Amino acid sequence: MPELVIAMYKPKPGKEKELLDCLKDHVPTLRQLGLATGREAVIARSRKDGTVLEVFEWVSAQAVEDAHSNSAVQEFWERLSRCAEYRNLSSLVEADEFFPHFEPIQ
């Protein structure tokens, strides 16, 4: 069964463009490996602190596990970590709001 995920990245200083360029390849790479569905990813930005959100769909829970042992995915995630810090949902200023709004990037 597919699983929807909200990934969050806080760009490192001066690295937002690099992060956004990287995210253009993220889900397509996962799709090529059979790990993400064809559902279009949504990329948006917090207007309050600049955190970038990426919403996409994994093929299954197993696909998530497989990604963590796939060297190509690991290399890609290392690339992401060079330009951003991974964040969790509760770290967003908007997390306490009903119906938070974000700036679409795509």
N, CA, C and O atoms as a GROMACS GRO file, in nm:
protein
  424
    1MET      N    1   0.085  -0.118   0.000
    1MET     CA    2   0.000   0.000   0.000
    1MET      C    3   0.089   0.125   0.000
    1MET      O    4   0.183   0.132   0.079
    2PRO      N    5   0.062   0.222  -0.087
    2PRO     CA    6   0.143   0.344  -0.092
    2PRO      C    7   0.139   0.422   0.040
    2PRO      O    8   0.043   0.412   0.117
    3GLU      N    9   0.244   0.498   0.064
    3GLU     CA   10   0.253   0.581   0.184
    3GLU      C   11   0.295   0.723   0.145
    3GLU      O   12   0.394   0.743   0.076
    4LEU      N   13   0.218   0.819   0.190
    4LEU     CA   14   0.248   0.960   0.166
    4LEU      C   15   0.344   1.009   0.273
    4LEU      O   16   0.328   0.976   0.391
    5VAL      N   17   0.442   1.087   0.233
    5VAL     CA   18   0.540   1.140   0.329
    5VAL      C   19   0.553   1.291   0.310
    5VAL      O   20   0.540   1.342   0.198
    6ILE      N   21   0.580   1.361   0.419
    6ILE     CA   22   0.613   1.502   0.416
    6ILE      C   23   0.756   1.513   0.466
    6ILE      O   24   0.783   1.495   0.585
    7ALA      N   25   0.848   1.541   0.374
    7ALA     CA   26   0.988   1.558   0.411
    7ALA      C   27   1.014   1.708   0.425
    7ALA      O   28   0.962   1.788   0.348
    8MET      N   29   1.095   1.745   0.524
    8MET     CA   30   1.122   1.886   0.549
    8MET      C   31   1.272   1.911   0.557
    8MET      O   32   1.346   1.836   0.620
    9TYR      N   33   1.313   2.018   0.492
    9TYR     CA   34   1.454   2.053   0.482
    9TYR      C   35   1.472   2.202   0.514
    9TYR      O   36   1.407   2.287   0.453
   10LYS      N   37   1.558   2.232   0.607
   10LYS     CA   38   1.594   2.371   0.637
   10LYS      C   39   1.722   2.400   0.560
   10LYS      O   40   1.827   2.345   0.594
   11PRO      N   41   1.716   2.486   0.457
   11PRO     CA   42   1.838   2.513   0.378
   11PRO      C   43   1.950   2.570   0.464
   11PRO      O   44   1.927   2.656   0.549
   12LYS      N   45   2.070   2.521   0.442
   12LYS     CA   46   2.187   2.579   0.507
   12LYS      C   47   2.212   2.716   0.444
   12LYS      O   48   2.172   2.740   0.330
   13PRO      N   49   2.277   2.807   0.517
   13PRO     CA   50   2.299   2.942   0.464
   13PRO      C   51   2.359   2.940   0.323
   13PRO      O   52   2.461   2.876   0.298
   14GLY      N   53   2.294   3.012   0.233
   14GLY     CA   54   2.341   3.023   0.096
   14GLY      C   55   2.319   2.899   0.010
   14GLY      O   56   2.370   2.893  -0.102
   15LYS      N   57   2.245   2.800   0.061
   15LYS     CA   58   2.230   2.673  -0.011
   15LYS      C   59   2.088   2.645  -0.061
   15LYS      O   60   2.060   2.534  -0.107
   16GLU      N   61   1.998   2.743  -0.053
   16GLU     CA   62   1.860   2.715  -0.093
   16GLU      C   63   1.850   2.677  -0.241
   16GLU      O   64   1.778   2.582  -0.273
   17LYS      N   65   1.917   2.747  -0.330
   17LYS     CA   66   1.910   2.714  -0.472
   17LYS      C   67   1.961   2.572  -0.496
   17LYS      O   68   1.901   2.496  -0.572
   18GLU      N   69   2.071   2.538  -0.432
   18GLU     CA   70   2.127   2.403  -0.445
   18GLU      C   71   2.026   2.298  -0.397
   18GLU      O   72   2.010   2.193  -0.459
   19LEU      N   73   1.960   2.327  -0.285
   19LEU     CA   74   1.858   2.236  -0.233
   19LEU      C   75   1.745   2.218  -0.333
   19LEU      O   76   1.705   2.106  -0.362
   20LEU      N   77   1.693   2.327  -0.385
   20LEU     CA   78   1.582   2.320  -0.480
   20LEU      C   79   1.623   2.246  -0.607
   20LEU      O   80   1.544   2.170  -0.662
   21ASP      N   81   1.745   2.268  -0.654
   21ASP     CA   82   1.794   2.194  -0.770
   21ASP      C   83   1.801   2.044  -0.740
   21ASP      O   84   1.766   1.961  -0.824
   22CYS      N   85   1.845   2.011  -0.621
   22CYS     CA   86   1.854   1.872  -0.580
   22CYS      C   87   1.716   1.807  -0.573
   22CYS      O   88   1.697   1.693  -0.615
   23LEU      N   89   1.619   1.880  -0.519
   23LEU     CA   90   1.485   1.825  -0.505
   23LEU      C   91   1.418   1.800  -0.640
   23LEU      O   92   1.329   1.715  -0.650
   24LYS      N   93   1.460   1.872  -0.743
   24LYS     CA   94   1.405   1.846  -0.877
   24LYS      C   95   1.435   1.703  -0.921
   24LYS      O   96   1.359   1.644  -0.998
   25ASP      N   97   1.545   1.648  -0.871
   25ASP     CA   98   1.587   1.512  -0.909
   25ASP      C   99   1.546   1.405  -0.808
   25ASP      O  100   1.554   1.286  -0.838
   26HIS      N  101   1.504   1.446  -0.690
   26HIS     CA  102   1.482   1.350  -0.581
   26HIS      C  103   1.377   1.245  -0.615
   26HIS      O  104   1.409   1.126  -0.625
   27VAL      N  105   1.253   1.286  -0.634
   27VAL     CA  106   1.145   1.190  -0.658
   27VAL      C  107   1.164   1.119  -0.792
   27VAL      O  108   1.140   0.998  -0.799
   28PRO      N  109   1.207   1.188  -0.900
   28PRO     CA  110   1.234   1.114  -1.023
   28PRO      C  111   1.337   1.001  -1.003
   28PRO      O  112   1.324   0.894  -1.062
   29THR      N  113   1.438   1.026  -0.922
   29THR     CA  114   1.537   0.922  -0.892
   29THR      C  115   1.471   0.806  -0.819
   29THR      O  116   1.494   0.690  -0.852
   30LEU      N  117   1.389   0.837  -0.719
   30LEU     CA  118   1.319   0.731  -0.645
   30LEU      C  119   1.227   0.652  -0.737
   30LEU      O  120   1.215   0.530  -0.724
   31ARG      N  121   1.161   0.721  -0.830
   31ARG     CA  122   1.073   0.653  -0.927
   31ARG      C  123   1.152   0.557  -1.015
   31ARG      O  124   1.110   0.444  -1.038
   32GLN      N  125   1.266   0.604  -1.064
   32GLN     CA  126   1.350   0.518  -1.150
   32GLN      C  127   1.391   0.390  -1.080
   32GLN      O  128   1.410   0.287  -1.143
   33LEU      N  129   1.404   0.398  -0.949
   33LEU     CA  130   1.443   0.282  -0.869
   33LEU      C  131   1.322   0.200  -0.825
   33LEU      O  132   1.337   0.100  -0.755
   34GLY      N  133   1.202   0.243  -0.865
   34GLY     CA  134   1.080   0.170  -0.829
   34GLY      C  135   1.034   0.193  -0.687
   34GLY      O  136   0.958   0.113  -0.632
   35LEU      N  137   1.080   0.303  -0.624
   35LEU     CA  138   1.052   0.328  -0.483
   35LEU      C  139   0.940   0.430  -0.461
   35LEU      O  140   0.874   0.427  -0.357
   36ALA      N  141   0.918   0.520  -0.556
   36ALA     CA  142   0.814   0.622  -0.544
   36ALA      C  143   0.710   0.601  -0.654
   36ALA      O  144   0.741   0.551  -0.762
   37THR      N  145   0.587   0.640  -0.624
   37THR     CA  146   0.480   0.626  -0.722
   37THR      C  147   0.488   0.738  -0.826
   37THR      O  148   0.574   0.826  -0.818
   38GLY      N  149   0.398   0.734  -0.922
   38GLY     CA  150   0.391   0.838  -1.024
   38GLY      C  151   0.319   0.963  -0.980
   38GLY      O  152   0.310   1.060  -1.056
   39ARG      N  153   0.265   0.963  -0.856
   39ARG     CA  154   0.197   1.083  -0.806
   39ARG      C  155   0.294   1.200  -0.806
   39ARG      O  156   0.408   1.186  -0.762
   40GLU      N  157   0.250   1.313  -0.856
   40GLU     CA  158   0.336   1.431  -0.862
   40GLU      C  159   0.372   1.480  -0.722
   40GLU      O  160   0.286   1.491  -0.634
   41ALA      N  161   0.499   1.508  -0.702
   41ALA     CA  162   0.544   1.561  -0.574
   41ALA      C  163   0.505   1.708  -0.564
   41ALA      O  164   0.495   1.778  -0.666
   42VAL      N  165   0.484   1.754  -0.443
   42VAL     CA  166   0.457   1.895  -0.416
   42VAL      C  167   0.575   1.949  -0.335
   42VAL      O  168   0.615   1.890  -0.235
   43ILE      N  169   0.629   2.061  -0.380
   43ILE     CA  170   0.738   2.126  -0.307
   43ILE      C  171   0.691   2.266  -0.271
   43ILE      O  172   0.642   2.341  -0.356
   44ALA      N  173   0.707   2.301  -0.144
   44ALA     CA  174   0.660   2.430  -0.094
   44ALA      C  175   0.757   2.483   0.010
   44ALA      O  176   0.843   2.410   0.060
   45ARG      N  177   0.741   2.611   0.043
   45ARG     CA  178   0.831   2.676   0.138
   45ARG      C  179   0.750   2.742   0.249
   45ARG      O  180   0.644   2.800   0.225
   46SER      N  181   0.801   2.731   0.370
   46SER     CA  182   0.744   2.804   0.482
   46SER      C  183   0.775   2.952   0.462
   46SER      O  184   0.890   2.990   0.441
   47ARG      N  185   0.672   3.034   0.470
   47ARG     CA  186   0.694   3.179   0.459
   47ARG      C  187   0.752   3.235   0.589
   47ARG      O  188   0.798   3.349   0.592
   48LYS      N  189   0.748   3.155   0.693
   48LYS     CA  190   0.792   3.205   0.824
   48LYS      C  191   0.939   3.176   0.853
   48LYS      O  192   1.006   3.258   0.916
   49ASP      N  193   0.991   3.061   0.808
   49ASP     CA  194   1.131   3.033   0.838
   49ASP      C  195   1.208   2.972   0.722
   49ASP      O  196   1.325   2.935   0.738
   50GLY      N  197   1.145   2.962   0.604
   50GLY     CA  198   1.215   2.914   0.485
   50GLY      C  199   1.232   2.764   0.473
   50GLY      O  200   1.294   2.717   0.377
   51THR      N  201   1.178   2.687   0.567
   51THR     CA  202   1.185   2.541   0.556
   51THR      C  203   1.115   2.498   0.428
   51THR      O  204   1.007   2.547   0.395
   52VAL      N  205   1.177   2.405   0.357
   52VAL     CA  206   1.120   2.354   0.232
   52VAL      C  207   1.055   2.219   0.262
   52VAL      O  208   1.115   2.131   0.324
   53LEU      N  209   0.930   2.205   0.217
   53LEU     CA  210   0.855   2.081   0.234
   53LEU      C  211   0.846   2.010   0.102
   53LEU      O  212   0.823   2.072  -0.002
   54GLU      N  213   0.862   1.880   0.105
   54GLU     CA  214   0.847   1.796  -0.013
   54GLU      C  215   0.747   1.686   0.023
   54GLU      O  216   0.772   1.607   0.114
   55VAL      N  217   0.636   1.682  -0.048
   55VAL     CA  218   0.532   1.582  -0.023
   55VAL      C  219   0.531   1.488  -0.142
   55VAL      O  220   0.510   1.531  -0.256
   56PHE      N  221   0.553   1.360  -0.115
   56PHE     CA  222   0.551   1.261  -0.223
   56PHE      C  223   0.502   1.128  -0.169
   56PHE      O  224   0.476   1.113  -0.050
   57GLU      N  225   0.491   1.032  -0.260
   57GLU     CA  226   0.432   0.903  -0.222
   57GLU      C  227   0.530   0.788  -0.250
   57GLU      O  228   0.574   0.768  -0.363
   58TRP      N  229   0.561   0.715  -0.144
   58TRP     CA  230   0.639   0.592  -0.157
   58TRP      C  231   0.548   0.483  -0.213
   58TRP      O  232   0.426   0.486  -0.191
   59VAL      N  233   0.603   0.387  -0.283
   59VAL     CA  234   0.527   0.274  -0.336
   59VAL      C  235   0.468   0.192  -0.222
   59VAL      O  236   0.355   0.144  -0.231
   60SER      N  237   0.546   0.176  -0.114
   60SER     CA  238   0.503   0.093   0.000
   60SER      C  239   0.596   0.119   0.118
   60SER      O  240   0.697   0.188   0.106
   61ALA      N  241   0.559   0.062   0.232
   61ALA     CA  242   0.646   0.070   0.349
   61ALA      C  243   0.778  -0.003   0.320
   61ALA      O  244   0.884   0.038   0.366
   62GLN      N  245   0.769  -0.110   0.244
   62GLN     CA  246   0.890  -0.185   0.207
   62GLN      C  247   0.984  -0.099   0.122
   62GLN      O  248   1.106  -0.108   0.135
   63ALA      N  249   0.927  -0.015   0.036
   63ALA     CA  250   1.009   0.073  -0.047
   63ALA      C  251   1.090   0.170   0.039
   63ALA      O  252   1.205   0.200   0.008
   64VAL      N  253   1.030   0.216   0.147
   64VAL     CA  254   1.102   0.306   0.239
   64VAL      C  255   1.221   0.232   0.298
   64VAL      O  256   1.333   0.285   0.303
   65GLU      N  257   1.197   0.109   0.343
   65GLU     CA  258   1.307   0.028   0.400
   65GLU      C  259   1.414   0.002   0.295
   65GLU      O  260   1.533   0.012   0.323
   66ASP      N  261   1.370  -0.031   0.173
   66ASP     CA  262   1.466  -0.059   0.065
   66ASP      C  263   1.552   0.064   0.034
   66ASP      O  264   1.671   0.051   0.005
   67ALA      N  265   1.493   0.182   0.041
   67ALA     CA  266   1.567   0.306   0.014
   67ALA      C  267   1.682   0.323   0.111
   67ALA      O  268   1.788   0.374   0.074
   68HIS      N  269   1.662   0.281   0.234
   68HIS     CA  270   1.766   0.298   0.336
   68HIS      C  271   1.884   0.204   0.317
   68HIS      O  272   1.987   0.220   0.383
   69SER      N  273   1.870   0.106   0.229
   69SER     CA  274   1.983   0.017   0.202
   69SER      C  275   2.029   0.026   0.056
   69SER      O  276   2.109  -0.056   0.010
   70ASN      N  277   1.978   0.125  -0.016
   70ASN     CA  278   2.013   0.143  -0.157
   70ASN      C  279   2.125   0.246  -0.166
   70ASN      O  280   2.109   0.359  -0.121
   71SER      N  281   2.237   0.208  -0.224
   71SER     CA  282   2.353   0.298  -0.227
   71SER      C  283   2.326   0.424  -0.310
   71SER      O  284   2.374   0.532  -0.274
   72ALA      N  285   2.250   0.413  -0.418
   72ALA     CA  286   2.219   0.532  -0.499
   72ALA      C  287   2.134   0.631  -0.420
   72ALA      O  288   2.156   0.752  -0.428
   73VAL      N  289   2.039   0.581  -0.344
   73VAL     CA  290   1.954   0.667  -0.262
   73VAL      C  291   2.037   0.728  -0.149
   73VAL      O  292   2.024   0.847  -0.119
   74GLN      N  293   2.121   0.650  -0.088
   74GLN     CA  294   2.206   0.700   0.019
   74GLN      C  295   2.297   0.813  -0.031
   74GLN      O  296   2.316   0.913   0.038
   75GLU      N  297   2.353   0.796  -0.150
   75GLU     CA  298   2.437   0.902  -0.208
   75GLU      C  299   2.354   1.027  -0.233
   75GLU      O  300   2.402   1.138  -0.209
   76PHE      N  301   2.232   1.010  -0.280
   76PHE     CA  302   2.145   1.125  -0.306
   76PHE      C  303   2.112   1.196  -0.175
   76PHE      O  304   2.118   1.319  -0.168
   77TRP      N  305   2.078   1.120  -0.073
   77TRP     CA  306   2.045   1.180   0.057
   77TRP      C  307   2.166   1.251   0.117
   77TRP      O  308   2.150   1.350   0.188
   78GLU      N  309   2.285   1.201   0.090
   78GLU     CA  310   2.406   1.269   0.136
   78GLU      C  311   2.418   1.405   0.066
   78GLU      O  312   2.456   1.505   0.128
   79ARG      N  313   2.385   1.408  -0.062
   79ARG     CA  314   2.384   1.534  -0.138
   79ARG      C  315   2.285   1.632  -0.075
   79ARG      O  316   2.316   1.750  -0.059
   80LEU      N  317   2.167   1.582  -0.040
   80LEU     CA  318   2.067   1.668   0.026
   80LEU      C  319   2.121   1.723   0.158
   80LEU      O  320   2.102   1.840   0.189
   81SER      N  321   2.186   1.638   0.234
   81SER     CA  322   2.233   1.681   0.367
   81SER      C  323   2.346   1.784   0.359
   81SER      O  324   2.371   1.855   0.457
   82ARG      N  325   2.413   1.795   0.245
   82ARG     CA  326   2.517   1.897   0.230
   82ARG      C  327   2.457   2.036   0.213
   82ARG      O  328   2.524   2.136   0.239
   83CYS      N  329   2.330   2.044   0.169
   83CYS     CA  330   2.271   2.176   0.148
   83CYS      C  331   2.155   2.206   0.242
   83CYS      O  332   2.100   2.316   0.240
   84ALA      N  333   2.116   2.109   0.326
   84ALA     CA  334   2.003   2.134   0.416
   84ALA      C  335   2.010   2.043   0.538
   84ALA      O  336   2.074   1.938   0.537
   85GLU      N  337   1.943   2.087   0.643
   85GLU     CA  338   1.924   2.005   0.762
   85GLU      C  339   1.787   1.942   0.753
   85GLU      O  340   1.690   2.009   0.717
   86TYR      N  341   1.777   1.814   0.786
   86TYR     CA  342   1.647   1.750   0.789
   86TYR      C  343   1.571   1.801   0.911
   86TYR      O  344   1.629   1.818   1.018
   87ARG      N  345   1.443   1.826   0.895
   87ARG     CA  346   1.359   1.878   1.003
   87ARG      C  347   1.240   1.785   1.022
   87ARG      O  348   1.209   1.703   0.936
   88ASN      N  349   1.173   1.800   1.137
   88ASN     CA  350   1.050   1.724   1.159
   88ASN      C  351   0.931   1.820   1.162
   88ASN      O  352   0.946   1.941   1.175
   89LEU      N  353   0.815   1.763   1.149
   89LEU     CA  354   0.693   1.843   1.137
   89LEU      C  355   0.674   1.938   1.256
   89LEU      O  356   0.630   2.051   1.238
   90SER      N  357   0.705   1.892   1.375
   90SER     CA  358   0.685   1.977   1.493
   90SER      C  359   0.779   2.096   1.496
   90SER      O  360   0.756   2.190   1.572
   91SER      N  361   0.886   2.095   1.415
   91SER     CA  362   0.980   2.208   1.414
   91SER      C  363   0.926   2.326   1.334
   91SER      O  364   0.978   2.437   1.345
   92LEU      N  365   0.823   2.303   1.254
   92LEU     CA  366   0.766   2.413   1.175
   92LEU      C  367   0.687   2.509   1.262
   92LEU      O  368   0.609   2.466   1.347
   93VAL      N  369   0.707   2.637   1.241
   93VAL     CA  370   0.628   2.737   1.313
   93VAL      C  371   0.480   2.713   1.286
   93VAL      O  372   0.396   2.730   1.374
   94GLU      N  373   0.450   2.673   1.163
   94GLU     CA  374   0.311   2.650   1.122
   94GLU      C  375   0.247   2.526   1.186
   94GLU      O  376   0.126   2.507   1.173
   95ALA      N  377   0.325   2.443   1.252
   95ALA     CA  378   0.273   2.318   1.307
   95ALA      C  379   0.160   2.340   1.407
   95ALA      O  380   0.076   2.252   1.425
   96ASP      N  381   0.156   2.454   1.472
   96ASP     CA  382   0.052   2.482   1.572
   96ASP      C  383  -0.071   2.548   1.511
   96ASP      O  384  -0.168   2.575   1.582
   97GLU      N  385  -0.068   2.574   1.381
   97GLU     CA  386  -0.180   2.643   1.317
   97GLU      C  387  -0.280   2.544   1.258
   97GLU      O  388  -0.243   2.434   1.216
   98PHE      N  389  -0.406   2.583   1.257
   98PHE     CA  390  -0.505   2.510   1.180
   98PHE      C  391  -0.487   2.550   1.034
   98PHE      O  392  -0.474   2.669   1.005
   99PHE      N  393  -0.485   2.456   0.945
   99PHE     CA  394  -0.475   2.482   0.802
   99PHE      C  395  -0.358   2.573   0.767
   99PHE      O  396  -0.378   2.680   0.710
  100PRO      N  397  -0.236   2.533   0.800
  100PRO     CA  398  -0.121   2.617   0.767
  100PRO      C  399  -0.105   2.633   0.616
  100PRO      O  400  -0.136   2.543   0.538
  101HIS      N  401  -0.056   2.748   0.577
  101HIS     CA  402  -0.036   2.780   0.436
  101HIS      C  403   0.113   2.789   0.406
  101HIS      O  404   0.192   2.834   0.490
  102PHE      N  405   0.150   2.745   0.284
  102PHE     CA  406   0.290   2.746   0.241
  102PHE      C  407   0.297   2.802   0.101
  102PHE      O  408   0.200   2.797   0.025
  103GLU      N  409   0.413   2.855   0.066
  103GLU     CA  410   0.437   2.910  -0.068
  103GLU      C  411   0.473   2.795  -0.164
  103GLU      O  412   0.573   2.726  -0.141
  104PRO      N  413   0.395   2.774  -0.269
  104PRO     CA  414   0.432   2.668  -0.365
  104PRO      C  415   0.557   2.708  -0.442
  104PRO      O  416   0.575   2.824  -0.477
  105ILE      N  417   0.642   2.610  -0.467
  105ILE     CA  418   0.768   2.637  -0.537
  105ILE      C  419   0.762   2.590  -0.682
  105ILE      O  420   0.822   2.653  -0.769
  106GLN      N  421   0.692   2.484  -0.709
  106GLN     CA  422   0.691   2.428  -0.846
  106GLN      C  423   0.615   2.514  -0.942
  106GLN      O  424   0.605   2.480  -1.060
   0.00000   0.00000   0.00000
